[in-house]
């Protein structure tokens, strides 16, 4: 991935490395092969909760 592609992104889109990371997480969730134990699912829930709390903060920042 070039530095230029990271710098010259539209403000309304995700940076390429972020989009790739989200696609990887999405695939892991929906294939069902990564979260087969209570512990693994709890770890995923930890991250989702953390992300949801931060999204609330980001929405407030954007609204201001």
PyMOL commands that set and color helices and strands:
alter all, ss='L'
color gray80, all
select helices_A, chain A and resi 3-7+16-31+38-63
alter helices_A, ss='H'
color red, helices_A
deselect
rebuild
show_as cartoon
